[in-house]
Amino acid sequence: MKTSIQIKLFASLGRYLPDNADSFPIEPGITIGALALRIGIPLESAKLIFINGQKGDLSAMLSGGERVAIFPPVGGG
């Protein structure tokens, strides 16, 4: 049974944002890593992940209805 999530991508990852990011269809049980690959994000580029405002990681599973935010590595000086 398909459900959907909301995807937010930041900085250099913005180019991977799908047109239907506000209601992106998923199969329940998909991991953040599999989701990233599905929309074309290289796994090494998905460094900071939030699910419904809570820190997550590439192995976190989604069930539907979540808000997923992915940030690239951050550099600074």
N, CA, C, O and CB atoms as a CASP TS submission, in Angstrom:
PFRMAT TS
TARGET T0000
AUTHOR 0000-0000-0000
METHOD Language model
MODEL 1
PARENT N/A
ATOM      1  N   MET     1       0.842  -1.184   0.000  1.00  0.00           N
ATOM      2  CA  MET     1       0.000   0.000   0.000  1.00  0.00           C
ATOM      3  C   MET     1       0.886   1.245   0.000  1.00  0.00           C
ATOM      4  O   MET     1       1.730   1.409   0.881  1.00  0.00           O
ATOM      5  CB  MET     1      -0.957  -0.001   1.222  1.00  0.00           C
ATOM      6  N   LYS     2       0.698   2.100  -0.965  1.00  0.00           N
ATOM      7  CA  LYS     2       1.505   3.325  -1.052  1.00  0.00           C
ATOM      8  C   LYS     2       0.968   4.382  -0.097  1.00  0.00           C
ATOM      9  O   LYS     2      -0.227   4.446   0.189  1.00  0.00           O
ATOM     10  CB  LYS     2       1.517   3.872  -2.497  1.00  0.00           C
ATOM     11  N   THR     3       1.870   5.187   0.375  1.00  0.00           N
ATOM     12  CA  THR     3       1.545   6.337   1.194  1.00  0.00           C
ATOM     13  C   THR     3       2.480   7.457   0.734  1.00  0.00           C
ATOM     14  O   THR     3       3.161   7.295  -0.278  1.00  0.00           O
ATOM     15  CB  THR     3       1.699   6.026   2.747  1.00  0.00           C
ATOM     16  N   SER     4       2.533   8.573   1.434  1.00  0.00           N
ATOM     17  CA  SER     4       3.402   9.655   0.965  1.00  0.00           C
ATOM     18  C   SER     4       4.096  10.348   2.131  1.00  0.00           C
ATOM     19  O   SER     4       3.689  10.236   3.287  1.00  0.00           O
ATOM     20  CB  SER     4       2.595  10.675   0.155  1.00  0.00           C
ATOM     21  N   ILE     5       5.158  11.065   1.781  1.00  0.00           N
ATOM     22  CA  ILE     5       5.930  11.854   2.732  1.00  0.00           C
ATOM     23  C   ILE     5       6.177  13.225   2.122  1.00  0.00           C
ATOM     24  O   ILE     5       5.938  13.440   0.934  1.00  0.00           O
ATOM     25  CB  ILE     5       7.275  11.150   3.099  1.00  0.00           C
ATOM     26  N   GLN     6       6.657  14.148   2.947  1.00  0.00           N
ATOM     27  CA  GLN     6       7.072  15.472   2.474  1.00  0.00           C
ATOM     28  C   GLN     6       8.598  15.517   2.529  1.00  0.00           C
ATOM     29  O   GLN     6       9.197  15.174   3.548  1.00  0.00           O
ATOM     30  CB  GLN     6       6.427  16.635   3.342  1.00  0.00           C
ATOM     31  N   ILE     7       9.222  15.940   1.431  1.00  0.00           N
ATOM     32  CA  ILE     7      10.684  15.988   1.344  1.00  0.00           C
ATOM     33  C   ILE     7      11.147  17.434   1.244  1.00  0.00           C
ATOM     34  O   ILE     7      10.616  18.215   0.454  1.00  0.00           O
ATOM     35  CB  ILE     7      11.193  15.172   0.131  1.00  0.00           C
ATOM     36  N   LYS     8      12.147  17.783   2.058  1.00  0.00           N
ATOM     37  CA  LYS     8      12.827  19.077   1.974  1.00  0.00           C
ATOM     38  C   LYS     8      14.312  18.797   1.793  1.00  0.00           C
ATOM     39  O   LYS     8      14.905  18.042   2.563  1.00  0.00           O
ATOM     40  CB  LYS     8      12.561  19.963   3.256  1.00  0.00           C
ATOM     41  N   LEU     9      14.909  19.402   0.779  1.00  0.00           N
ATOM     42  CA  LEU     9      16.342  19.251   0.525  1.00  0.00           C
ATOM     43  C   LEU     9      16.985  20.628   0.583  1.00  0.00           C
ATOM     44  O   LEU     9      16.393  21.607   0.128  1.00  0.00           O
ATOM     45  CB  LEU     9      16.610  18.566  -0.857  1.00  0.00           C
ATOM     46  N   PHE    10      18.177  20.713   1.132  1.00  0.00           N
ATOM     47  CA  PHE    10      18.807  22.004   1.364  1.00  0.00           C
ATOM     48  C   PHE    10      20.140  22.136   0.638  1.00  0.00           C
ATOM     49  O   PHE    10      20.806  21.153   0.313  1.00  0.00           O
ATOM     50  CB  PHE    10      19.009  22.219   2.841  1.00  0.00           C
ATOM     51  N   ALA    11      20.499  23.396   0.398  1.00  0.00           N
ATOM     52  CA  ALA    11      21.768  23.782  -0.233  1.00  0.00           C
ATOM     53  C   ALA    11      21.964  23.045  -1.559  1.00  0.00           C
ATOM     54  O   ALA    11      21.077  23.058  -2.413  1.00  0.00           O
ATOM     55  CB  ALA    11      22.952  23.491   0.713  1.00  0.00           C
ATOM     56  N   SER    12      23.112  22.407  -1.731  1.00  0.00           N
ATOM     57  CA  SER    12      23.436  21.779  -3.017  1.00  0.00           C
ATOM     58  C   SER    12      22.529  20.603  -3.357  1.00  0.00           C
ATOM     59  O   SER    12      22.508  20.162  -4.507  1.00  0.00           O
ATOM     60  CB  SER    12      24.868  21.314  -3.010  1.00  0.00           C
ATOM     61  N   LEU    13      21.781  20.085  -2.392  1.00  0.00           N
ATOM     62  CA  LEU    13      20.877  18.964  -2.666  1.00  0.00           C
ATOM     63  C   LEU    13      19.577  19.416  -3.325  1.00  0.00           C
ATOM     64  O   LEU    13      18.807  18.585  -3.807  1.00  0.00           O
ATOM     65  CB  LEU    13      20.563  18.223  -1.379  1.00  0.00           C
ATOM     66  N   GLY    14      19.327  20.717  -3.350  1.00  0.00           N
ATOM     67  CA  GLY    14      18.083  21.235  -3.914  1.00  0.00           C
ATOM     68  C   GLY    14      17.818  20.775  -5.336  1.00  0.00           C
ATOM     69  O   GLY    14      16.661  20.659  -5.741  1.00  0.00           O
ATOM     70  N   ARG    15      18.859  20.515  -6.094  1.00  0.00           N
ATOM     71  CA  ARG    15      18.676  20.103  -7.493  1.00  0.00           C
ATOM     72  C   ARG    15      18.034  18.719  -7.609  1.00  0.00           C
ATOM     73  O   ARG    15      17.543  18.356  -8.678  1.00  0.00           O
ATOM     74  CB  ARG    15      20.020  20.106  -8.219  1.00  0.00           C
ATOM     75  N   TYR    16      18.032  17.947  -6.525  1.00  0.00           N
ATOM     76  CA  TYR    16      17.427  16.611  -6.544  1.00  0.00           C
ATOM     77  C   TYR    16      15.955  16.614  -6.115  1.00  0.00           C
ATOM     78  O   TYR    16      15.294  15.577  -6.159  1.00  0.00           O
ATOM     79  CB  TYR    16      18.212  15.682  -5.640  1.00  0.00           C
ATOM     80  N   LEU    17      15.449  17.766  -5.706  1.00  0.00           N
ATOM     81  CA  LEU    17      14.081  17.840  -5.180  1.00  0.00           C
ATOM     82  C   LEU    17      13.070  17.467  -6.258  1.00  0.00           C
ATOM     83  O   LEU    17      13.010  18.120  -7.300  1.00  0.00           O
ATOM     84  CB  LEU    17      13.784  19.253  -4.639  1.00  0.00           C
ATOM     85  N   PRO    18      12.273  16.424  -6.019  1.00  0.00           N
ATOM     86  CA  PRO    18      11.276  16.034  -7.022  1.00  0.00           C
ATOM     87  C   PRO    18      10.122  17.034  -7.069  1.00  0.00           C
ATOM     88  O   PRO    18       9.849  17.726  -6.088  1.00  0.00           O
ATOM     89  CB  PRO    18      10.739  14.625  -6.725  1.00  0.00           C
ATOM     90  N   ASP    19       9.451  17.102  -8.209  1.00  0.00           N
ATOM     91  CA  ASP    19       8.326  18.021  -8.374  1.00  0.00           C
ATOM     92  C   ASP    19       7.219  17.760  -7.365  1.00  0.00           C
ATOM     93  O   ASP    19       6.530  18.690  -6.947  1.00  0.00           O
ATOM     94  CB  ASP    19       7.770  17.917  -9.778  1.00  0.00           C
ATOM     95  N   ASN    20       7.042  16.513  -6.973  1.00  0.00           N
ATOM     96  CA  ASN    20       5.975  16.144  -6.049  1.00  0.00           C
ATOM     97  C   ASN    20       6.485  16.005  -4.610  1.00  0.00           C
ATOM     98  O   ASN    20       6.007  15.154  -3.860  1.00  0.00           O
ATOM     99  CB  ASN    20       5.328  14.839  -6.498  1.00  0.00           C
ATOM    100  N   ALA    21       7.452  16.837  -4.230  1.00  0.00           N
ATOM    101  CA  ALA    21       8.099  16.727  -2.922  1.00  0.00           C
ATOM    102  C   ALA    21       7.144  16.935  -1.753  1.00  0.00           C
ATOM    103  O   ALA    21       7.403  16.433  -0.658  1.00  0.00           O
ATOM    104  CB  ALA    21       9.216  17.722  -2.827  1.00  0.00           C
ATOM    105  N   ASP    22       6.047  17.660  -1.955  1.00  0.00           N
ATOM    106  CA  ASP    22       5.092  17.880  -0.864  1.00  0.00           C
ATOM    107  C   ASP    22       4.243  16.653  -0.582  1.00  0.00           C
ATOM    108  O   ASP    22       3.646  16.543   0.489  1.00  0.00           O
ATOM    109  CB  ASP    22       4.192  19.051  -1.189  1.00  0.00           C
ATOM    110  N   SER    23       4.186  15.737  -1.525  1.00  0.00           N
ATOM    111  CA  SER    23       3.418  14.502  -1.346  1.00  0.00           C
ATOM    112  C   SER    23       4.081  13.404  -2.182  1.00  0.00           C
ATOM    113  O   SER    23       3.514  12.915  -3.159  1.00  0.00           O
ATOM    114  CB  SER    23       1.908  14.699  -1.762  1.00  0.00           C
ATOM    115  N   PHE    24       5.305  13.029  -1.769  1.00  0.00           N
ATOM    116  CA  PHE    24       6.100  12.067  -2.523  1.00  0.00           C
ATOM    117  C   PHE    24       5.665  10.648  -2.157  1.00  0.00           C
ATOM    118  O   PHE    24       5.690  10.285  -0.981  1.00  0.00           O
ATOM    119  CB  PHE    24       7.615  12.265  -2.248  1.00  0.00           C
ATOM    120  N   PRO    25       5.265   9.836  -3.148  1.00  0.00           N
ATOM    121  CA  PRO    25       4.785   8.483  -2.846  1.00  0.00           C
ATOM    122  C   PRO    25       5.920   7.547  -2.438  1.00  0.00           C
ATOM    123  O   PRO    25       6.991   7.540  -3.046  1.00  0.00           O
ATOM    124  CB  PRO    25       4.054   7.907  -4.053  1.00  0.00           C
ATOM    125  N   ILE    26       5.663   6.762  -1.401  1.00  0.00           N
ATOM    126  CA  ILE    26       6.625   5.758  -0.938  1.00  0.00           C
ATOM    127  C   ILE    26       5.884   4.470  -0.591  1.00  0.00           C
ATOM    128  O   ILE    26       4.666   4.458  -0.411  1.00  0.00           O
ATOM    129  CB  ILE    26       7.428   6.279   0.291  1.00  0.00           C
ATOM    130  N   GLU    27       6.649   3.398  -0.502  1.00  0.00           N
ATOM    131  CA  GLU    27       6.157   2.151   0.079  1.00  0.00           C
ATOM    132  C   GLU    27       6.546   2.190   1.555  1.00  0.00           C
ATOM    133  O   GLU    27       7.709   2.452   1.864  1.00  0.00           O
ATOM    134  CB  GLU    27       6.754   0.867  -0.660  1.00  0.00           C
ATOM    135  N   PRO    28       5.619   1.939   2.473  1.00  0.00           N
ATOM    136  CA  PRO    28       5.991   1.907   3.893  1.00  0.00           C
ATOM    137  C   PRO    28       7.149   0.937   4.121  1.00  0.00           C
ATOM    138  O   PRO    28       7.189  -0.147   3.540  1.00  0.00           O
ATOM    139  CB  PRO    28       4.779   1.503   4.764  1.00  0.00           C
ATOM    140  N   GLY    29       8.093   1.344   4.975  1.00  0.00           N
ATOM    141  CA  GLY    29       9.254   0.514   5.272  1.00  0.00           C
ATOM    142  C   GLY    29      10.504   0.913   4.512  1.00  0.00           C
ATOM    143  O   GLY    29      11.584   0.400   4.803  1.00  0.00           O
ATOM    144  N   ILE    30      10.387   1.823   3.539  1.00  0.00           N
ATOM    145  CA  ILE    30      11.568   2.293   2.811  1.00  0.00           C
ATOM    146  C   ILE    30      12.489   3.033   3.786  1.00  0.00           C
ATOM    147  O   ILE    30      12.018   3.740   4.676  1.00  0.00           O
ATOM    148  CB  ILE    30      11.160   3.221   1.614  1.00  0.00           C
ATOM    149  N   THR    31      13.784   2.869   3.614  1.00  0.00           N
ATOM    150  CA  THR    31      14.740   3.583   4.467  1.00  0.00           C
ATOM    151  C   THR    31      15.076   4.935   3.841  1.00  0.00           C
ATOM    152  O   THR    31      14.836   5.169   2.657  1.00  0.00           O
ATOM    153  CB  THR    31      16.033   2.742   4.676  1.00  0.00           C
ATOM    154  N   ILE    32      15.631   5.809   4.661  1.00  0.00           N
ATOM    155  CA  ILE    32      16.083   7.107   4.151  1.00  0.00           C
ATOM    156  C   ILE    32      17.151   6.901   3.077  1.00  0.00           C
ATOM    157  O   ILE    32      17.166   7.615   2.074  1.00  0.00           O
ATOM    158  CB  ILE    32      16.637   7.990   5.305  1.00  0.00           C
ATOM    159  N   GLY    33      18.036   5.938   3.279  1.00  0.00           N
ATOM    160  CA  GLY    33      19.069   5.651   2.285  1.00  0.00           C
ATOM    161  C   GLY    33      18.475   5.251   0.948  1.00  0.00           C
ATOM    162  O   GLY    33      18.907   5.740  -0.096  1.00  0.00           O
ATOM    163  N   ALA    34      17.487   4.363   0.971  1.00  0.00           N
ATOM    164  CA  ALA    34      16.834   3.936  -0.271  1.00  0.00           C
ATOM    165  C   ALA    34      16.080   5.093  -0.910  1.00  0.00           C
ATOM    166  O   ALA    34      16.058   5.222  -2.134  1.00  0.00           O
ATOM    167  CB  ALA    34      15.875   2.764  -0.004  1.00  0.00           C
ATOM    168  N   LEU    35      15.463   5.932  -0.090  1.00  0.00           N
ATOM    169  CA  LEU    35      14.766   7.113  -0.606  1.00  0.00           C
ATOM    170  C   LEU    35      15.757   8.050  -1.294  1.00  0.00           C
ATOM    171  O   LEU    35      15.494   8.539  -2.393  1.00  0.00           O
ATOM    172  CB  LEU    35      14.026   7.854   0.535  1.00  0.00           C
ATOM    173  N   ALA    36      16.901   8.300  -0.642  1.00  0.00           N
ATOM    174  CA  ALA    36      17.917   9.185  -1.219  1.00  0.00           C
ATOM    175  C   ALA    36      18.362   8.666  -2.586  1.00  0.00           C
ATOM    176  O   ALA    36      18.436   9.427  -3.551  1.00  0.00           O
ATOM    177  CB  ALA    36      19.132   9.308  -0.272  1.00  0.00           C
ATOM    178  N   LEU    37      18.656   7.375  -2.662  1.00  0.00           N
ATOM    179  CA  LEU    37      19.076   6.798  -3.942  1.00  0.00           C
ATOM    180  C   LEU    37      17.965   6.890  -4.983  1.00  0.00           C
ATOM    181  O   LEU    37      18.235   7.139  -6.158  1.00  0.00           O
ATOM    182  CB  LEU    37      19.496   5.336  -3.754  1.00  0.00           C
ATOM    183  N   ARG    38      16.730   6.693  -4.563  1.00  0.00           N
ATOM    184  CA  ARG    38      15.593   6.745  -5.491  1.00  0.00           C
ATOM    185  C   ARG    38      15.454   8.115  -6.155  1.00  0.00           C
ATOM    186  O   ARG    38      15.070   8.208  -7.321  1.00  0.00           O
ATOM    187  CB  ARG    38      14.301   6.400  -4.756  1.00  0.00           C
ATOM    188  N   ILE    39      15.770   9.183  -5.405  1.00  0.00           N
ATOM    189  CA  ILE    39      15.650  10.517  -6.002  1.00  0.00           C
ATOM    190  C   ILE    39      16.984  11.034  -6.536  1.00  0.00           C
ATOM    191  O   ILE    39      17.074  12.178  -6.983  1.00  0.00           O
ATOM    192  CB  ILE    39      15.095  11.497  -4.980  1.00  0.00           C
ATOM    193  N   GLY    40      18.032  10.185  -6.490  1.00  0.00           N
ATOM    194  CA  GLY    40      19.296  10.520  -7.138  1.00  0.00           C
ATOM    195  C   GLY    40      20.364  11.121  -6.254  1.00  0.00           C
ATOM    196  O   GLY    40      21.408  11.540  -6.756  1.00  0.00           O
ATOM    197  N   ILE    41      20.135  11.178  -4.950  1.00  0.00           N
ATOM    198  CA  ILE    41      21.131  11.759  -4.047  1.00  0.00           C
ATOM    199  C   ILE    41      22.205  10.714  -3.723  1.00  0.00           C
ATOM    200  O   ILE    41      21.877   9.637  -3.224  1.00  0.00           O
ATOM    201  CB  ILE    41      20.456  12.277  -2.738  1.00  0.00           C
ATOM    202  N   PRO    42      23.479  11.012  -3.998  1.00  0.00           N
ATOM    203  CA  PRO    42      24.543  10.097  -3.575  1.00  0.00           C
ATOM    204  C   PRO    42      24.543   9.991  -2.042  1.00  0.00           C
ATOM    205  O   PRO    42      24.433  11.008  -1.357  1.00  0.00           O
ATOM    206  CB  PRO    42      25.937  10.585  -4.099  1.00  0.00           C
ATOM    207  N   LEU    43      24.665   8.793  -1.510  1.00  0.00           N
ATOM    208  CA  LEU    43      24.565   8.604  -0.059  1.00  0.00           C
ATOM    209  C   LEU    43      25.571   9.446   0.719  1.00  0.00           C
ATOM    210  O   LEU    43      25.265   9.922   1.813  1.00  0.00           O
ATOM    211  CB  LEU    43      24.761   7.146   0.284  1.00  0.00           C
ATOM    212  N   GLU    44      26.762   9.634   0.167  1.00  0.00           N
ATOM    213  CA  GLU    44      27.759  10.438   0.877  1.00  0.00           C
ATOM    214  C   GLU    44      27.373  11.913   0.945  1.00  0.00           C
ATOM    215  O   GLU    44      27.970  12.673   1.707  1.00  0.00           O
ATOM    216  CB  GLU    44      29.113  10.297   0.204  1.00  0.00           C
ATOM    217  N   SER    45      26.383  12.324   0.160  1.00  0.00           N
ATOM    218  CA  SER    45      25.921  13.712   0.175  1.00  0.00           C
ATOM    219  C   SER    45      24.786  13.949   1.167  1.00  0.00           C
ATOM    220  O   SER    45      24.414  15.097   1.411  1.00  0.00           O
ATOM    221  CB  SER    45      25.472  14.116  -1.206  1.00  0.00           C
ATOM    222  N   ALA    46      24.236  12.891   1.736  1.00  0.00           N
ATOM    223  CA  ALA    46      23.141  13.010   2.706  1.00  0.00           C
ATOM    224  C   ALA    46      23.729  12.886   4.107  1.00  0.00           C
ATOM    225  O   ALA    46      23.739  11.799   4.684  1.00  0.00           O
ATOM    226  CB  ALA    46      22.034  11.917   2.462  1.00  0.00           C
ATOM    227  N   LYS    47      24.219  13.995   4.654  1.00  0.00           N
ATOM    228  CA  LYS    47      24.958  13.945   5.919  1.00  0.00           C
ATOM    229  C   LYS    47      24.102  14.225   7.148  1.00  0.00           C
ATOM    230  O   LYS    47      24.304  13.598   8.188  1.00  0.00           O
ATOM    231  CB  LYS    47      26.082  14.926   5.877  1.00  0.00           C
ATOM    232  N   LEU    48      23.163  15.139   7.054  1.00  0.00           N
ATOM    233  CA  LEU    48      22.338  15.501   8.203  1.00  0.00           C
ATOM    234  C   LEU    48      20.886  15.269   7.820  1.00  0.00           C
ATOM    235  O   LEU    48      20.390  15.846   6.852  1.00  0.00           O
ATOM    236  CB  LEU    48      22.580  16.989   8.644  1.00  0.00           C
ATOM    237  N   ILE    49      20.209  14.425   8.580  1.00  0.00           N
ATOM    238  CA  ILE    49      18.853  13.998   8.241  1.00  0.00           C
ATOM    239  C   ILE    49      17.940  14.255   9.429  1.00  0.00           C
ATOM    240  O   ILE    49      18.276  13.934  10.569  1.00  0.00           O
ATOM    241  CB  ILE    49      18.822  12.497   7.837  1.00  0.00           C
ATOM    242  N   PHE    50      16.776  14.841   9.147  1.00  0.00           N
ATOM    243  CA  PHE    50      15.758  15.030  10.170  1.00  0.00           C
ATOM    244  C   PHE    50      14.459  14.406   9.692  1.00  0.00           C
ATOM    245  O   PHE    50      14.070  14.559   8.535  1.00  0.00           O
ATOM    246  CB  PHE    50      15.563  16.534  10.496  1.00  0.00           C
ATOM    247  N   ILE    51      13.796  13.704  10.594  1.00  0.00           N
ATOM    248  CA  ILE    51      12.496  13.109  10.318  1.00  0.00           C
ATOM    249  C   ILE    51      11.532  13.683  11.344  1.00  0.00           C
ATOM    250  O   ILE    51      11.676  13.445  12.543  1.00  0.00           O
ATOM    251  CB  ILE    51      12.542  11.527  10.376  1.00  0.00           C
ATOM    252  N   ASN    52      10.547  14.440  10.870  1.00  0.00           N
ATOM    253  CA  ASN    52       9.605  15.124  11.767  1.00  0.00           C
ATOM    254  C   ASN    52      10.338  15.935  12.834  1.00  0.00           C
ATOM    255  O   ASN    52       9.920  15.970  13.991  1.00  0.00           O
ATOM    256  CB  ASN    52       8.673  14.105  12.437  1.00  0.00           C
ATOM    257  N   GLY    53      11.436  16.588  12.439  1.00  0.00           N
ATOM    258  CA  GLY    53      12.186  17.445  13.341  1.00  0.00           C
ATOM    259  C   GLY    53      13.153  16.726  14.265  1.00  0.00           C
ATOM    260  O   GLY    53      13.840  17.374  15.054  1.00  0.00           O
ATOM    261  N   GLN    54      13.226  15.398  14.188  1.00  0.00           N
ATOM    262  CA  GLN    54      14.136  14.610  15.022  1.00  0.00           C
ATOM    263  C   GLN    54      15.282  14.076  14.164  1.00  0.00           C
ATOM    264  O   GLN    54      15.076  13.656  13.025  1.00  0.00           O
ATOM    265  CB  GLN    54      13.379  13.439  15.717  1.00  0.00           C
ATOM    266  N   LYS    55      16.498  14.098  14.732  1.00  0.00           N
ATOM    267  CA  LYS    55      17.657  13.622  13.970  1.00  0.00           C
ATOM    268  C   LYS    55      17.477  12.151  13.594  1.00  0.00           C
ATOM    269  O   LYS    55      17.074  11.330  14.417  1.00  0.00           O
ATOM    270  CB  LYS    55      18.961  13.813  14.784  1.00  0.00           C
ATOM    271  N   GLY    56      17.782  11.840  12.349  1.00  0.00           N
ATOM    272  CA  GLY    56      17.685  10.476  11.848  1.00  0.00           C
ATOM    273  C   GLY    56      18.953  10.085  11.123  1.00  0.00           C
ATOM    274  O   GLY    56      19.936  10.826  11.128  1.00  0.00           O
ATOM    275  N   ASP    57      18.931   8.912  10.497  1.00  0.00           N
ATOM    276  CA  ASP    57      20.078   8.467   9.709  1.00  0.00           C
ATOM    277  C   ASP    57      19.589   7.676   8.500  1.00  0.00           C
ATOM    278  O   ASP    57      18.388   7.481   8.317  1.00  0.00           O
ATOM    279  CB  ASP    57      21.044   7.610  10.570  1.00  0.00           C
ATOM    280  N   LEU    58      20.524   7.227   7.685  1.00  0.00           N
ATOM    281  CA  LEU    58      20.174   6.554   6.433  1.00  0.00           C
ATOM    282  C   LEU    58      19.422   5.245   6.641  1.00  0.00           C
ATOM    283  O   LEU    58      18.733   4.782   5.731  1.00  0.00           O
ATOM    284  CB  LEU    58      21.419   6.287   5.639  1.00  0.00           C
ATOM    285  N   SER    59      19.541   4.643   7.820  1.00  0.00           N
ATOM    286  CA  SER    59      18.861   3.369   8.067  1.00  0.00           C
ATOM    287  C   SER    59      17.452   3.538   8.630  1.00  0.00           C
ATOM    288  O   SER    59      16.732   2.552   8.791  1.00  0.00           O
ATOM    289  CB  SER    59      19.679   2.534   9.016  1.00  0.00           C
ATOM    290  N   ALA    60      17.051   4.768   8.930  1.00  0.00           N
ATOM    291  CA  ALA    60      15.715   5.010   9.495  1.00  0.00           C
ATOM    292  C   ALA    60      14.640   4.618   8.486  1.00  0.00           C
ATOM    293  O   ALA    60      14.737   4.933   7.300  1.00  0.00           O
ATOM    294  CB  ALA    60      15.551   6.498   9.905  1.00  0.00           C
ATOM    295  N   MET    61      13.620   3.929   8.975  1.00  0.00           N
ATOM    296  CA  MET    61      12.520   3.489   8.109  1.00  0.00           C
ATOM    297  C   MET    61      11.361   4.476   8.181  1.00  0.00           C
ATOM    298  O   MET    61      11.073   5.053   9.230  1.00  0.00           O
ATOM    299  CB  MET    61      12.043   2.074   8.508  1.00  0.00           C
ATOM    300  N   LEU    62      10.710   4.652   7.045  1.00  0.00           N
ATOM    301  CA  LEU    62       9.563   5.548   6.953  1.00  0.00           C
ATOM    302  C   LEU    62       8.279   4.732   6.851  1.00  0.00           C
ATOM    303  O   LEU    62       8.260   3.662   6.243  1.00  0.00           O
ATOM    304  CB  LEU    62       9.702   6.498   5.741  1.00  0.00           C
ATOM    305  N   SER    63       7.212   5.244   7.449  1.00  0.00           N
ATOM    306  CA  SER    63       5.928   4.543   7.378  1.00  0.00           C
ATOM    307  C   SER    63       4.895   5.329   6.589  1.00  0.00           C
ATOM    308  O   SER    63       3.872   4.781   6.179  1.00  0.00           O
ATOM    309  CB  SER    63       5.403   4.267   8.774  1.00  0.00           C
ATOM    310  N   GLY    64       5.161   6.618   6.375  1.00  0.00           N
ATOM    311  CA  GLY    64       4.230   7.474   5.643  1.00  0.00           C
ATOM    312  C   GLY    64       3.787   8.626   6.521  1.00  0.00           C
ATOM    313  O   GLY    64       3.612   8.466   7.729  1.00  0.00           O
ATOM    314  N   GLY    65       3.607   9.782   5.915  1.00  0.00           N
ATOM    315  CA  GLY    65       3.185  10.963   6.646  1.00  0.00           C
ATOM    316  C   GLY    65       4.320  11.775   7.241  1.00  0.00           C
ATOM    317  O   GLY    65       4.079  12.852   7.786  1.00  0.00           O
ATOM    318  N   GLU    66       5.553  11.289   7.152  1.00  0.00           N
ATOM    319  CA  GLU    66       6.682  12.001   7.745  1.00  0.00           C
ATOM    320  C   GLU    66       7.090  13.216   6.907  1.00  0.00           C
ATOM    321  O   GLU    66       6.804  13.317   5.714  1.00  0.00           O
ATOM    322  CB  GLU    66       7.869  11.055   7.905  1.00  0.00           C
ATOM    323  N   ARG    67       7.779  14.136   7.603  1.00  0.00           N
ATOM    324  CA  ARG    67       8.469  15.251   6.958  1.00  0.00           C
ATOM    325  C   ARG    67       9.957  14.926   7.043  1.00  0.00           C
ATOM    326  O   ARG    67      10.510  14.802   8.136  1.00  0.00           O
ATOM    327  CB  ARG    67       8.122  16.653   7.645  1.00  0.00           C
ATOM    328  N   VAL    68      10.599  14.789   5.891  1.00  0.00           N
ATOM    329  CA  VAL    68      12.009  14.401   5.821  1.00  0.00           C
ATOM    330  C   VAL    68      12.819  15.581   5.302  1.00  0.00           C
ATOM    331  O   VAL    68      12.515  16.135   4.245  1.00  0.00           O
ATOM    332  CB  VAL    68      12.207  13.148   4.909  1.00  0.00           C
ATOM    333  N   ALA    69      13.856  15.963   6.051  1.00  0.00           N
ATOM    334  CA  ALA    69      14.764  17.032   5.633  1.00  0.00           C
ATOM    335  C   ALA    69      16.167  16.445   5.535  1.00  0.00           C
ATOM    336  O   ALA    69      16.629  15.756   6.444  1.00  0.00           O
ATOM    337  CB  ALA    69      14.726  18.246   6.634  1.00  0.00           C
ATOM    338  N   ILE    70      16.839  16.727   4.418  1.00  0.00           N
ATOM    339  CA  ILE    70      18.192  16.207   4.203  1.00  0.00           C
ATOM    340  C   ILE    70      19.119  17.371   3.855  1.00  0.00           C
ATOM    341  O   ILE    70      18.825  18.182   2.976  1.00  0.00           O
ATOM    342  CB  ILE    70      18.208  15.124   3.070  1.00  0.00           C
ATOM    343  N   PHE    71      20.238  17.430   4.564  1.00  0.00           N
ATOM    344  CA  PHE    71      21.251  18.461   4.354  1.00  0.00           C
ATOM    345  C   PHE    71      22.542  17.806   3.865  1.00  0.00           C
ATOM    346  O   PHE    71      22.848  16.677   4.250  1.00  0.00           O
ATOM    347  CB  PHE    71      21.502  19.270   5.663  1.00  0.00           C
ATOM    348  N   PRO    72      23.303  18.508   3.015  1.00  0.00           N
ATOM    349  CA  PRO    72      24.604  17.998   2.576  1.00  0.00           C
ATOM    350  C   PRO    72      25.657  18.251   3.654  1.00  0.00           C
ATOM    351  O   PRO    72      25.362  18.898   4.660  1.00  0.00           O
ATOM    352  CB  PRO    72      25.030  18.659   1.238  1.00  0.00           C
ATOM    353  N   PRO    73      26.883  17.751   3.461  1.00  0.00           N
ATOM    354  CA  PRO    73      27.965  18.084   4.396  1.00  0.00           C
ATOM    355  C   PRO    73      28.140  19.599   4.452  1.00  0.00           C
ATOM    356  O   PRO    73      28.014  20.288   3.440  1.00  0.00           O
ATOM    357  CB  PRO    73      29.301  17.393   3.976  1.00  0.00           C
ATOM    358  N   VAL    74      28.427  20.099   5.634  1.00  0.00           N
ATOM    359  CA  VAL    74      28.586  21.539   5.817  1.00  0.00           C
ATOM    360  C   VAL    74      30.060  21.831   6.039  1.00  0.00           C
ATOM    361  O   VAL    74      30.704  21.219   6.891  1.00  0.00           O
ATOM    362  CB  VAL    74      27.725  22.062   7.010  1.00  0.00           C
ATOM    363  N   GLY    75      30.586  22.768   5.267  1.00  0.00           N
ATOM    364  CA  GLY    75      31.973  23.179   5.437  1.00  0.00           C
ATOM    365  C   GLY    75      32.018  24.519   6.141  1.00  0.00           C
ATOM    366  O   GLY    75      31.026  25.247   6.160  1.00  0.00           O
ATOM    367  N   GLY    76      33.122  24.838   6.699  1.00  0.00           N
ATOM    368  CA  GLY    76      33.246  26.119   7.375  1.00  0.00           C
ATOM    369  C   GLY    76      34.699  26.431   7.633  1.00  0.00           C
ATOM    370  O   GLY    76      35.596  25.625   7.387  1.00  0.00           O
ATOM    371  N   GLY    77      34.894  27.617   8.130  1.00  0.00           N
ATOM    372  CA  GLY    77      36.275  27.972   8.375  1.00  0.00           C
ATOM    373  C   GLY    77      36.440  28.877   9.522  1.00  0.00           C
ATOM    374  O   GLY    77      37.562  29.264   9.847  1.00  0.00           O
TER
END
